């Protein structure tokens, strides 16, 4: 419950760094700081999603009985790469903030496409 509360707080905070990026993207002095801060906010959300799912995977009473080990491992693999991608884009933001802003968009699009691909695959017969 605590991880879920922290995740909700982090998501509710996201409009603030988003506005900073929108206002600072044309100001060379402020854009680097704003884009790095935005990336750190996204990284925090990604870490909290991973932590939430990891805690649910450890305590199987939090999951439905029909959720198998394969499903748990597949979801863990799906949320873990986001951590590395955000870390790379944050490092890129230090050098090229405008490119990093598009990098965050790319990470989001890839995450949506991966999730959509997982949902569109038909379930295997038992």
C-alpha positions, -999 to 999 in steps of 0.1 A, spaced: 0 0 0 29 24 8 45 18 -26 12 23 -43 7 56 -24 42 68 -34 35 59 -70 2 79 -70 21 108 -54 48 107 -81 22 105 -109 3 134 -94 36 154 -93 44 148 -130 26 179 -143 51 201 -125 82 188 -143 63 186 -175 55 223 -173 91 231 -164 102 214 -196 76 232 -217 86 266 -204 124 259 -204 128 241 -238 136 274 -256 159 288 -228 194 274 -231 202 281 -195 172 263 -181 165 235 -205 192 211 -193 180 213 -157 144 210 -166 149 180 -189 171 162 -163 145 169 -136 117 156 -158 138 124 -165 144 119 -128 107 122 -122 100 96 -149 127 73 -135 112 76 -101 78 65 -114 94 36 -133 112 25 -102 80 26 -82 61 6 -108 89 -20 -107 89 -20 -69 51 -24 -68 51 -53 -92 81 -69 -75 64 -68 -41 32 -83 -57 54 -110 -73 70 -119 -39 36 -121 -21 15 -142 -44 -16 -137 -22 -18 -102 -38 -23 -118 -72 -52 -138 -86 -48 -176 -83 -48 -181 -121 -17 -159 -125 12 -182 -132 50 -179 -128 54 -173 -166 30 -143 -164 49 -129 -134 83 -132 -150 70 -117 -183 57 -86 -165 89 -83 -145 108 -84 -178 85 -58 -193 89 -32 -165 126 -36 -159 140 -22 -192 123 11 -186 147 18 -158 178 15 -180 163 34 -208 154 63 -185 189 63 -170 204 65 -205 181 93 -216 189 113 -184 226 109 -192 218 121 -227 199 151 -213 231 164 -197 247 167 -232 217 172 -255 186 182 -236 163 187 -267 173 152 -280 166 138 -246 131 153 -246 124 133 -277 141 103 -261 115 104 -233 88 104 -259 104 74 -276 106 54 -243 69 61 -237 59 50 -273 80 18 -270 64 10 -236 29 15 -250 36 -6 -281 51 -34 -259 21 -34 -236 -3 -34 -265 16 -63 -281 14 -83 -249 -24 -76 -246 -31 -85 -282 -15 -120 -281 -42 -147 -276 -39 -168 -244 -23 -202 -249 -47 -232 -244 -43 -249 -211 
